[in-house]
Amino acid sequence: MSISLEGKTILITGASSGIGAATARACAKRGMRCVITARRKEPLQALTNDLGADCTVVVGDVTEDGFNQHLLDVSGDVYAVFVNAGHGLEQTTLQFNLKQFQEVFRLNVFAAVELAAQAAKKMVENNSGHLLLCASCLSKFATPSHGAYCASKSALEAIAKTMRIELKPNNVFVSSVHPIGTKTEFFDESAKRSGNAQSDFASQTPSWLMQPPERVANAVVECLRKPKPEVWTSISMRLISTVFGAFPRASGPIINRFS
């Protein structure tokens, strides 16, 4: 089954940079109308130069009350929603800060699920649609100092699985997206939010575990054309995550080598 994307509308959150911006460009090349949103106005306006006239910009924060419904109202007859907005937190268990932990879940889980659930209602009415929730390869296992982020992505993946079963009878596809390390500003922003000058995560990660955001974007577009439950851009990491799940005792020493 291959679905034509020409003329269909996709709503993309967290579109000011990285995976979100790259996905918007990839979707526009396929003839899709893009509704892009993020908190930063200038990067979104710059992105419209690449997307052309058939693009709508909505500046705002998805964690604010009522904003997700506003997004859907502006989007109109939306076919797909890529729930991509999220941030990380570098914090050990001994450094636990409840407020910061809650902020991660507020954006990565609560706001994400709210938007997906609200969009699902419209899609069920149309008997057509596709929800894509950006999880992570870290939804399958955890790394030191990133417990909040890993937990939030695991929660999001679990919700995606539930929604996939519930919405299948209504011809609504639900996919979770599992990027590996992506060459974006994500890590440095996460470090700043955690009170660190910079992040060592990217520098400590092997090059074969780092990818450009365009690779994820192309995989997302391919999933829109040919829906599947999970989107992976690294077969190696998919296999590794499976092994870690089957042999948790062995996974610790391996993960610590790259942390």
C-alpha atoms as an extended CHARMM CRD file, in Angstrom:
* protein
*
       259  EXT
         1         1  MET       CA              0.0000000000        0.0000000000        0.0000000000  PROA      1               0.0000000000
         2         2  SER       CA              1.3730000000        3.4040000000       -0.9720000000  PROA      2               0.0000000000
         3         3  ILE       CA             -0.4100000000        6.6220000000       -0.0060000000  PROA      3               0.0000000000
         4         4  SER       CA             -0.2000000000        9.7580000000       -2.1200000000  PROA      4               0.0000000000
         5         5  LEU       CA              0.8570000000       12.7420000000       -0.0190000000  PROA      5               0.0000000000
         6         6  GLU       CA              0.1930000000       15.4000000000       -2.6510000000  PROA      6               0.0000000000
         7         7  GLY       CA             -2.0920000000       18.0970000000       -1.2940000000  PROA      7               0.0000000000
         8         8  LYS       CA             -2.3960000000       16.5780000000        2.1850000000  PROA      8               0.0000000000
         9         9  THR       CA             -1.7880000000       18.6930000000        5.2990000000  PROA      9               0.0000000000
        10        10  ILE       CA              0.7250000000       17.8150000000        8.0000000000  PROA      10              0.0000000000
        11        11  LEU       CA              1.1460000000       19.5900000000       11.3430000000  PROA      11              0.0000000000
        12        12  ILE       CA              4.6960000000       19.4900000000       12.7260000000  PROA      12              0.0000000000
        13        13  THR       CA              5.6200000000       20.6150000000       16.2360000000  PROA      13              0.0000000000
        14        14  GLY       CA              9.1510000000       21.5640000000       17.2420000000  PROA      14              0.0000000000
        15        15  ALA       CA              9.7650000000       22.6900000000       13.6580000000  PROA      15              0.0000000000
        16        16  SER       CA             12.1850000000       25.5490000000       14.2620000000  PROA      16              0.0000000000
        17        17  SER       CA             15.2650000000       23.3330000000       13.8360000000  PROA      17              0.0000000000
        18        18  GLY       CA             16.5900000000       19.7940000000       13.6990000000  PROA      18              0.0000000000
        19        19  ILE       CA             14.2880000000       16.8980000000       12.8840000000  PROA      19              0.0000000000
        20        20  GLY       CA             11.1580000000       19.0580000000       12.7800000000  PROA      20              0.0000000000
        21        21  ALA       CA             12.5620000000       21.5360000000       10.2530000000  PROA      21              0.0000000000
        22        22  ALA       CA             14.0850000000       18.7750000000        8.1170000000  PROA      22              0.0000000000
        23        23  THR       CA             10.7900000000       16.8890000000        8.0950000000  PROA      23              0.0000000000
        24        24  ALA       CA              8.9000000000       20.0030000000        7.0100000000  PROA      24              0.0000000000
        25        25  ARG       CA             11.2650000000       20.4150000000        4.0500000000  PROA      25              0.0000000000
        26        26  ALA       CA             10.9300000000       16.7440000000        3.0990000000  PROA      26              0.0000000000
        27        27  CYS       CA              7.1300000000       16.8500000000        3.3020000000  PROA      27              0.0000000000
        28        28  ALA       CA              6.9310000000       20.0410000000        1.2480000000  PROA      28              0.0000000000
        29        29  LYS       CA              8.9850000000       18.3770000000       -1.4970000000  PROA      29              0.0000000000
        30        30  ARG       CA              6.3110000000       15.6790000000       -1.5960000000  PROA      30              0.0000000000
        31        31  GLY       CA              3.6440000000       18.3020000000       -2.2080000000  PROA      31              0.0000000000
        32        32  MET       CA              2.2520000000       18.4360000000        1.2950000000  PROA      32              0.0000000000
        33        33  ARG       CA              0.8900000000       21.5760000000        2.9300000000  PROA      33              0.0000000000
        34        34  CYS       CA              2.8550000000       22.1680000000        6.1240000000  PROA      34              0.0000000000
        35        35  VAL       CA              1.6710000000       23.7720000000        9.3390000000  PROA      35              0.0000000000
        36        36  ILE       CA              4.7900000000       24.3700000000       11.4290000000  PROA      36              0.0000000000
        37        37  THR       CA              5.0160000000       25.4770000000       15.0330000000  PROA      37              0.0000000000
        38        38  ALA       CA              7.5990000000       26.2060000000       17.7160000000  PROA      38              0.0000000000
        39        39  ARG       CA              8.2840000000       28.8520000000       20.3220000000  PROA      39              0.0000000000
        40        40  ARG       CA             10.9000000000       30.7260000000       18.2750000000  PROA      40              0.0000000000
        41        41  LYS       CA              9.4790000000       32.9930000000       15.5830000000  PROA      41              0.0000000000
        42        42  GLU       CA             12.5950000000       33.8350000000       13.5480000000  PROA      42              0.0000000000
        43        43  PRO       CA             13.6570000000       30.2590000000       12.6290000000  PROA      43              0.0000000000
        44        44  LEU       CA             10.0910000000       29.4150000000       11.6110000000  PROA      44              0.0000000000
        45        45  GLN       CA              9.8830000000       32.4280000000        9.3310000000  PROA      45              0.0000000000
        46        46  ALA       CA             13.2270000000       31.5170000000        7.7780000000  PROA      46              0.0000000000
        47        47  LEU       CA             11.9790000000       27.9850000000        7.1670000000  PROA      47              0.0000000000
        48        48  THR       CA              9.0410000000       29.2860000000        5.1380000000  PROA      48              0.0000000000
        49        49  ASN       CA             11.5340000000       30.4070000000        2.4800000000  PROA      49              0.0000000000
        50        50  ASP       CA             12.2920000000       26.7230000000        1.8570000000  PROA      50              0.0000000000
        51        51  LEU       CA              8.6930000000       25.5470000000        2.1060000000  PROA      51              0.0000000000
        52        52  GLY       CA              7.1030000000       28.0760000000       -0.2220000000  PROA      52              0.0000000000
        53        53  ALA       CA              3.7160000000       29.7200000000       -0.0880000000  PROA      53              0.0000000000
        54        54  ASP       CA              1.7610000000       26.6290000000        0.9620000000  PROA      54              0.0000000000
        55        55  CYS       CA              2.9730000000       26.8350000000        4.5540000000  PROA      55              0.0000000000
        56        56  THR       CA              1.3660000000       28.1280000000        7.7380000000  PROA      56              0.0000000000
        57        57  VAL       CA              3.3940000000       29.3090000000       10.7260000000  PROA      57              0.0000000000
        58        58  VAL       CA              1.9910000000       29.2390000000       14.2610000000  PROA      58              0.0000000000
        59        59  VAL       CA              4.2720000000       30.5450000000       16.9920000000  PROA      59              0.0000000000
        60        60  GLY       CA              3.6190000000       29.3350000000       20.5070000000  PROA      60              0.0000000000
        61        61  ASP       CA              4.1740000000       26.8150000000       23.2760000000  PROA      61              0.0000000000
        62        62  VAL       CA              2.4230000000       23.4440000000       23.0640000000  PROA      62              0.0000000000
        63        63  THR       CA              2.4050000000       23.1780000000       26.8610000000  PROA      63              0.0000000000
        64        64  GLU       CA              0.1470000000       26.2380000000       27.2150000000  PROA      64              0.0000000000
        65        65  ASP       CA             -3.5220000000       25.5800000000       27.8960000000  PROA      65              0.0000000000
        66        66  GLY       CA             -5.5770000000       25.6390000000       24.7140000000  PROA      66              0.0000000000
        67        67  PHE       CA             -2.6480000000       25.9820000000       22.3150000000  PROA      67              0.0000000000
        68        68  ASN       CA             -2.8670000000       22.4630000000       20.8890000000  PROA      68              0.0000000000
        69        69  GLN       CA             -6.5240000000       22.9210000000       20.0230000000  PROA      69              0.0000000000
        70        70  HSD       CA             -5.6300000000       26.2570000000       18.4380000000  PROA      70              0.0000000000
        71        71  LEU       CA             -3.0410000000       24.4630000000       16.2970000000  PROA      71              0.0000000000
        72        72  LEU       CA             -5.6270000000       22.0090000000       15.0300000000  PROA      72              0.0000000000
        73        73  ASP       CA             -8.1340000000       24.7710000000       14.3440000000  PROA      73              0.0000000000
        74        74  VAL       CA             -5.5530000000       26.6200000000       12.2460000000  PROA      74              0.0000000000
        75        75  SER       CA             -4.4870000000       23.4240000000       10.4700000000  PROA      75              0.0000000000
        76        76  GLY       CA             -7.9830000000       22.7070000000        9.1820000000  PROA      76              0.0000000000
        77        77  ASP       CA             -8.4120000000       19.3380000000        7.4710000000  PROA      77              0.0000000000
        78        78  VAL       CA             -5.1560000000       17.8540000000        8.7300000000  PROA      78              0.0000000000
        79        79  TYR       CA             -4.1480000000       14.3960000000        7.4820000000  PROA      79              0.0000000000
        80        80  ALA       CA             -0.9830000000       13.8690000000        9.5420000000  PROA      80              0.0000000000
        81        81  VAL       CA              0.4870000000       15.1830000000       12.7860000000  PROA      81              0.0000000000
        82        82  PHE       CA              4.1600000000       14.7580000000       13.6510000000  PROA      82              0.0000000000
        83        83  VAL       CA              4.4250000000       15.2660000000       17.4150000000  PROA      83              0.0000000000
        84        84  ASN       CA              8.0850000000       16.1880000000       17.5460000000  PROA      84              0.0000000000
        85        85  ALA       CA              8.5430000000       18.9290000000       20.1640000000  PROA      85              0.0000000000
        86        86  GLY       CA             10.6050000000       17.8270000000       23.1290000000  PROA      86              0.0000000000
        87        87  HSD       CA             13.6530000000       18.5000000000       25.2550000000  PROA      87              0.0000000000
        88        88  GLY       CA             16.0810000000       16.6150000000       27.4400000000  PROA      88              0.0000000000
        89        89  LEU       CA             17.6060000000       16.8900000000       30.8870000000  PROA      89              0.0000000000
        90        90  GLU       CA             21.0780000000       15.8330000000       32.0180000000  PROA      90              0.0000000000
        91        91  GLN       CA             20.5980000000       14.9970000000       35.6710000000  PROA      91              0.0000000000
        92        92  THR       CA             21.5940000000       12.0490000000       37.8360000000  PROA      92              0.0000000000
        93        93  THR       CA             19.2890000000       10.5020000000       40.4060000000  PROA      93              0.0000000000
        94        94  LEU       CA             21.2550000000       12.1860000000       43.2010000000  PROA      94              0.0000000000
        95        95  GLN       CA             20.7060000000       15.5550000000       41.4830000000  PROA      95              0.0000000000
        96        96  PHE       CA             16.9510000000       14.9420000000       41.1700000000  PROA      96              0.0000000000
        97        97  ASN       CA             14.9500000000       18.1410000000       40.8010000000  PROA      97              0.0000000000
        98        98  LEU       CA             11.1930000000       17.5780000000       40.7990000000  PROA      98              0.0000000000
        99        99  LYS       CA             10.3360000000       20.7650000000       38.9190000000  PROA      99              0.0000000000
       100       100  GLN       CA             12.7710000000       20.0530000000       36.0920000000  PROA      100             0.0000000000
       101       101  PHE       CA             11.6220000000       16.4300000000       35.9090000000  PROA      101             0.0000000000
       102       102  GLN       CA              8.0190000000       17.5580000000       35.6440000000  PROA      102             0.0000000000
       103       103  GLU       CA              8.9030000000       20.0310000000       32.8900000000  PROA      103             0.0000000000
       104       104  VAL       CA             10.3430000000       17.2150000000       30.7850000000  PROA      104             0.0000000000
       105       105  PHE       CA              7.1650000000       15.1810000000       31.1380000000  PROA      105             0.0000000000
       106       106  ARG       CA              4.9570000000       18.2140000000       30.6020000000  PROA      106             0.0000000000
       107       107  LEU       CA              6.4300000000       18.7490000000       27.1350000000  PROA      107             0.0000000000
       108       108  ASN       CA              7.5720000000       15.2860000000       26.0640000000  PROA      108             0.0000000000
       109       109  VAL       CA              4.5130000000       13.3860000000       27.3010000000  PROA      109             0.0000000000
       110       110  PHE       CA              1.5210000000       15.3980000000       28.5020000000  PROA      110             0.0000000000
       111       111  ALA       CA              1.4730000000       18.0390000000       25.7460000000  PROA      111             0.0000000000
       112       112  ALA       CA              2.3760000000       15.4230000000       23.1390000000  PROA      112             0.0000000000
       113       113  VAL       CA             -0.4200000000       13.0530000000       24.1200000000  PROA      113             0.0000000000
       114       114  GLU       CA             -2.9230000000       15.9030000000       24.3850000000  PROA      114             0.0000000000
       115       115  LEU       CA             -2.2160000000       17.0000000000       20.8110000000  PROA      115             0.0000000000
       116       116  ALA       CA             -2.2840000000       13.4310000000       19.5140000000  PROA      116             0.0000000000
       117       117  ALA       CA             -5.5790000000       12.6850000000       21.2770000000  PROA      117             0.0000000000
       118       118  GLN       CA             -7.2270000000       15.8710000000       20.0260000000  PROA      118             0.0000000000
       119       119  ALA       CA             -6.0010000000       15.2350000000       16.4780000000  PROA      119             0.0000000000
       120       120  ALA       CA             -7.2290000000       11.6420000000       16.6710000000  PROA      120             0.0000000000
       121       121  LYS       CA            -10.8110000000       12.8410000000       17.1850000000  PROA      121             0.0000000000
       122       122  LYS       CA            -10.7280000000       14.7710000000       13.9130000000  PROA      122             0.0000000000
       123       123  MET       CA             -9.0940000000       11.8660000000       12.1010000000  PROA      123             0.0000000000
       124       124  VAL       CA            -11.7090000000        9.4060000000       13.3350000000  PROA      124             0.0000000000
       125       125  GLU       CA            -14.4150000000       11.7030000000       11.9840000000  PROA      125             0.0000000000
       126       126  ASN       CA            -12.6460000000       11.6730000000        8.6000000000  PROA      126             0.0000000000
       127       127  ASN       CA            -11.9390000000        7.9350000000        8.8240000000  PROA      127             0.0000000000
       128       128  SER       CA             -8.3990000000        8.7670000000        7.7290000000  PROA      128             0.0000000000
       129       129  GLY       CA             -5.1750000000       10.0790000000        9.2090000000  PROA      129             0.0000000000
       130       130  HSD       CA             -1.6920000000        9.3820000000       10.5020000000  PROA      130             0.0000000000
       131       131  LEU       CA             -0.1900000000       10.2380000000       13.8910000000  PROA      131             0.0000000000
       132       132  LEU       CA              3.5870000000       10.1040000000       14.3120000000  PROA      132             0.0000000000
       133       133  LEU       CA              5.0330000000       10.4690000000       17.8140000000  PROA      133             0.0000000000
       134       134  CYS       CA              8.7490000000       11.1600000000       18.0740000000  PROA      134             0.0000000000
       135       135  ALA       CA             10.1120000000        8.8010000000       20.7100000000  PROA      135             0.0000000000
       136       136  SER       CA             13.7840000000        7.7800000000       20.6450000000  PROA      136             0.0000000000
       137       137  CYS       CA             16.0110000000        4.7400000000       20.5780000000  PROA      137             0.0000000000
       138       138  LEU       CA             16.2750000000        5.5360000000       24.3030000000  PROA      138             0.0000000000
       139       139  SER       CA             12.6400000000        4.5650000000       24.7470000000  PROA      139             0.0000000000
       140       140  LYS       CA             13.9710000000        0.9890000000       24.6880000000  PROA      140             0.0000000000
       141       141  PHE       CA             16.8160000000        1.3620000000       27.2040000000  PROA      141             0.0000000000
       142       142  ALA       CA             18.3400000000        4.0160000000       29.4670000000  PROA      142             0.0000000000
       143       143  THR       CA             21.6480000000        5.8400000000       29.8460000000  PROA      143             0.0000000000
       144       144  PRO       CA             23.1850000000        7.4910000000       32.9310000000  PROA      144             0.0000000000
       145       145  SER       CA             22.1510000000       11.0980000000       33.6430000000  PROA      145             0.0000000000
       146       146  HSD       CA             19.2470000000       10.9560000000       31.1760000000  PROA      146             0.0000000000
       147       147  GLY       CA             16.6440000000        9.0950000000       33.2070000000  PROA      147             0.0000000000
       148       148  ALA       CA             13.9360000000       11.7420000000       32.8370000000  PROA      148             0.0000000000
       149       149  TYR       CA             14.3180000000       11.8890000000       29.0660000000  PROA      149             0.0000000000
       150       150  CYS       CA             14.4550000000        8.1030000000       28.6510000000  PROA      150             0.0000000000
       151       151  ALA       CA             11.4110000000        7.6590000000       30.8820000000  PROA      151             0.0000000000
       152       152  SER       CA              9.4200000000       10.2820000000       28.9770000000  PROA      152             0.0000000000
       153       153  LYS       CA             10.1730000000        8.6340000000       25.6350000000  PROA      153             0.0000000000
       154       154  SER       CA              9.2830000000        5.2010000000       26.9930000000  PROA      154             0.0000000000
       155       155  ALA       CA              5.9550000000        6.6080000000       28.1500000000  PROA      155             0.0000000000
       156       156  LEU       CA              5.3260000000        8.1740000000       24.7600000000  PROA      156             0.0000000000
       157       157  GLU       CA              6.0790000000        4.9030000000       22.9880000000  PROA      157             0.0000000000
       158       158  ALA       CA              3.6450000000        3.0570000000       25.2550000000  PROA      158             0.0000000000
       159       159  ILE       CA              0.8990000000        5.5700000000       24.4610000000  PROA      159             0.0000000000
       160       160  ALA       CA              1.6240000000        5.1880000000       20.7490000000  PROA      160             0.0000000000
       161       161  LYS       CA              1.1610000000        1.4200000000       21.0360000000  PROA      161             0.0000000000
       162       162  THR       CA             -2.1750000000        1.8820000000       22.7870000000  PROA      162             0.0000000000
       163       163  MET       CA             -3.4050000000        4.4360000000       20.2580000000  PROA      163             0.0000000000
       164       164  ARG       CA             -2.3370000000        2.1970000000       17.3730000000  PROA      164             0.0000000000
       165       165  ILE       CA             -4.6460000000       -0.5740000000       18.5720000000  PROA      165             0.0000000000
       166       166  GLU       CA             -7.5260000000        1.7380000000       19.4320000000  PROA      166             0.0000000000
       167       167  LEU       CA             -7.5070000000        3.7430000000       16.1930000000  PROA      167             0.0000000000
       168       168  LYS       CA             -6.8330000000        0.9980000000       13.6640000000  PROA      168             0.0000000000
       169       169  PRO       CA            -10.5780000000        0.2730000000       13.1280000000  PROA      169             0.0000000000
       170       170  ASN       CA            -11.0020000000        3.9460000000       12.1410000000  PROA      170             0.0000000000
       171       171  ASN       CA             -8.3080000000        3.8260000000        9.4490000000  PROA      171             0.0000000000
       172       172  VAL       CA             -5.9680000000        6.0440000000       11.4970000000  PROA      172             0.0000000000
       173       173  PHE       CA             -2.3170000000        4.9930000000       11.4850000000  PROA      173             0.0000000000
       174       174  VAL       CA             -0.1100000000        5.5440000000       14.5410000000  PROA      174             0.0000000000
       175       175  SER       CA              3.6800000000        5.3310000000       14.3370000000  PROA      175             0.0000000000
       176       176  SER       CA              6.4420000000        5.9080000000       16.8700000000  PROA      176             0.0000000000
       177       177  VAL       CA              9.6920000000        7.3900000000       15.5550000000  PROA      177             0.0000000000
       178       178  HSD       CA             12.9790000000        6.2220000000       17.0980000000  PROA      178             0.0000000000
       179       179  PRO       CA             15.9580000000        8.3960000000       16.1130000000  PROA      179             0.0000000000
       180       180  ILE       CA             19.4480000000        7.6300000000       17.3470000000  PROA      180             0.0000000000
       181       181  GLY       CA             21.8260000000       10.5050000000       18.1440000000  PROA      181             0.0000000000
       182       182  THR       CA             20.9650000000       13.3430000000       15.7870000000  PROA      182             0.0000000000
       183       183  LYS       CA             23.2810000000       16.1920000000       14.8270000000  PROA      183             0.0000000000
       184       184  THR       CA             21.1580000000       19.0820000000       16.0790000000  PROA      184             0.0000000000
       185       185  GLU       CA             21.2530000000       21.7010000000       18.8310000000  PROA      185             0.0000000000
       186       186  PHE       CA             19.2880000000       19.3330000000       21.0960000000  PROA      186             0.0000000000
       187       187  PHE       CA             22.2270000000       18.2410000000       23.2650000000  PROA      187             0.0000000000
       188       188  ASP       CA             23.5810000000       21.7180000000       23.9510000000  PROA      188             0.0000000000
       189       189  GLU       CA             20.0930000000       23.0170000000       24.7550000000  PROA      189             0.0000000000
       190       190  SER       CA             19.5930000000       20.0950000000       27.1190000000  PROA      190             0.0000000000
       191       191  ALA       CA             22.8960000000       20.8900000000       28.8250000000  PROA      191             0.0000000000
       192       192  LYS       CA             21.9820000000       24.5630000000       29.2900000000  PROA      192             0.0000000000
       193       193  ARG       CA             18.6360000000       23.5900000000       30.7630000000  PROA      193             0.0000000000
       194       194  SER       CA             20.5040000000       21.3350000000       33.1710000000  PROA      194             0.0000000000
       195       195  GLY       CA             22.8870000000       24.1100000000       34.2470000000  PROA      195             0.0000000000
       196       196  ASN       CA             25.8960000000       22.8320000000       32.2820000000  PROA      196             0.0000000000
       197       197  ALA       CA             28.0470000000       24.8590000000       29.8950000000  PROA      197             0.0000000000
       198       198  GLN       CA             27.8950000000       22.1930000000       27.2060000000  PROA      198             0.0000000000
       199       199  SER       CA             26.9510000000       18.5740000000       26.6230000000  PROA      199             0.0000000000
       200       200  ASP       CA             29.4860000000       15.7780000000       26.4280000000  PROA      200             0.0000000000
       201       201  PHE       CA             26.9040000000       13.3010000000       25.1550000000  PROA      201             0.0000000000
       202       202  ALA       CA             27.4620000000       13.9380000000       21.4460000000  PROA      202             0.0000000000
       203       203  SER       CA             31.2640000000       13.9000000000       21.7380000000  PROA      203             0.0000000000
       204       204  GLN       CA             31.1920000000       10.6330000000       23.6890000000  PROA      204             0.0000000000
       205       205  THR       CA             28.8390000000        8.9550000000       21.2330000000  PROA      205             0.0000000000
       206       206  PRO       CA             30.4330000000        6.9270000000       18.4160000000  PROA      206             0.0000000000
       207       207  SER       CA             30.0770000000        8.5070000000       14.9840000000  PROA      207             0.0000000000
       208       208  TRP       CA             28.0530000000        5.5420000000       13.7150000000  PROA      208             0.0000000000
       209       209  LEU       CA             25.4290000000        6.3990000000       16.3360000000  PROA      209             0.0000000000
       210       210  MET       CA             25.0440000000        9.9840000000       15.0930000000  PROA      210             0.0000000000
       211       211  GLN       CA             22.9240000000       10.9060000000       12.0600000000  PROA      211             0.0000000000
       212       212  PRO       CA             21.8240000000       14.0840000000       10.2910000000  PROA      212             0.0000000000
       213       213  PRO       CA             18.1960000000       15.1360000000       10.8510000000  PROA      213             0.0000000000
       214       214  GLU       CA             17.5000000000       14.7060000000        7.1340000000  PROA      214             0.0000000000
       215       215  ARG       CA             17.8360000000       10.9510000000        7.5080000000  PROA      215             0.0000000000
       216       216  VAL       CA             15.0770000000       10.9130000000       10.0950000000  PROA      216             0.0000000000
       217       217  ALA       CA             12.9630000000       13.2570000000        7.9660000000  PROA      217             0.0000000000
       218       218  ASN       CA             13.2040000000       11.0000000000        4.9280000000  PROA      218             0.0000000000
       219       219  ALA       CA             12.2460000000        7.9940000000        7.0450000000  PROA      219             0.0000000000
       220       220  VAL       CA              9.2050000000        9.8630000000        8.3540000000  PROA      220             0.0000000000
       221       221  VAL       CA              8.0760000000       10.7080000000        4.8220000000  PROA      221             0.0000000000
       222       222  GLU       CA              8.5150000000        7.0970000000        3.7840000000  PROA      222             0.0000000000
       223       223  CYS       CA              6.3730000000        6.0420000000        6.7510000000  PROA      223             0.0000000000
       224       224  LEU       CA              3.6940000000        8.5030000000        5.6590000000  PROA      224             0.0000000000
       225       225  ARG       CA              3.7270000000        6.9020000000        2.2100000000  PROA      225             0.0000000000
       226       226  LYS       CA              3.8390000000        3.3500000000        3.5350000000  PROA      226             0.0000000000
       227       227  PRO       CA              2.6500000000        3.3220000000        7.1790000000  PROA      227             0.0000000000
       228       228  LYS       CA              4.3490000000        1.0590000000        9.7040000000  PROA      228             0.0000000000
       229       229  PRO       CA              4.2810000000        0.8300000000       13.5160000000  PROA      229             0.0000000000
       230       230  GLU       CA              7.8430000000        2.0120000000       14.1970000000  PROA      230             0.0000000000
       231       231  VAL       CA             10.3140000000        4.1820000000       12.2940000000  PROA      231             0.0000000000
       232       232  TRP       CA             13.9890000000        3.3440000000       12.7650000000  PROA      232             0.0000000000
       233       233  THR       CA             16.9290000000        4.8840000000       10.9170000000  PROA      233             0.0000000000
       234       234  SER       CA             19.5160000000        2.4640000000       12.2920000000  PROA      234             0.0000000000
       235       235  ILE       CA             19.0530000000       -1.2840000000       11.9780000000  PROA      235             0.0000000000
       236       236  SER       CA             22.1070000000       -1.7650000000       14.1950000000  PROA      236             0.0000000000
       237       237  MET       CA             20.5510000000        0.2150000000       17.0320000000  PROA      237             0.0000000000
       238       238  ARG       CA             17.2460000000       -1.5680000000       16.5800000000  PROA      238             0.0000000000
       239       239  LEU       CA             19.0160000000       -4.9040000000       17.0640000000  PROA      239             0.0000000000
       240       240  ILE       CA             21.0900000000       -3.5910000000       19.9740000000  PROA      240             0.0000000000
       241       241  SER       CA             17.9930000000       -2.3080000000       21.7690000000  PROA      241             0.0000000000
       242       242  THR       CA             16.3850000000       -5.7380000000       21.3530000000  PROA      242             0.0000000000
       243       243  VAL       CA             19.4340000000       -7.4410000000       22.8440000000  PROA      243             0.0000000000
       244       244  PHE       CA             19.5090000000       -4.9670000000       25.7420000000  PROA      244             0.0000000000
       245       245  GLY       CA             15.8680000000       -5.7550000000       26.4620000000  PROA      245             0.0000000000
       246       246  ALA       CA             16.5190000000       -9.4850000000       26.4420000000  PROA      246             0.0000000000
       247       247  PHE       CA             19.7260000000       -9.3000000000       28.4990000000  PROA      247             0.0000000000
       248       248  PRO       CA             19.4600000000       -6.2890000000       30.8540000000  PROA      248             0.0000000000
       249       249  ARG       CA             22.3700000000       -7.4150000000       33.0510000000  PROA      249             0.0000000000
       250       250  ALA       CA             24.7620000000       -7.3190000000       30.1200000000  PROA      250             0.0000000000
       251       251  SER       CA             23.5470000000       -3.9590000000       28.8480000000  PROA      251             0.0000000000
       252       252  GLY       CA             24.8660000000       -1.8870000000       31.7850000000  PROA      252             0.0000000000
       253       253  PRO       CA             28.6140000000       -2.3410000000       31.2060000000  PROA      253             0.0000000000
       254       254  ILE       CA             28.2080000000       -1.7000000000       27.4790000000  PROA      254             0.0000000000
       255       255  ILE       CA             26.2170000000        1.4940000000       27.9840000000  PROA      255             0.0000000000
       256       256  ASN       CA             28.6930000000        2.7700000000       30.5860000000  PROA      256             0.0000000000
       257       257  ARG       CA             31.5110000000        2.5950000000       28.0220000000  PROA      257             0.0000000000
       258       258  PHE       CA             29.8350000000        5.3480000000       26.0060000000  PROA      258             0.0000000000
       259       259  SER       CA             28.5330000000        7.4710000000       28.9080000000  PROA      259             0.0000000000
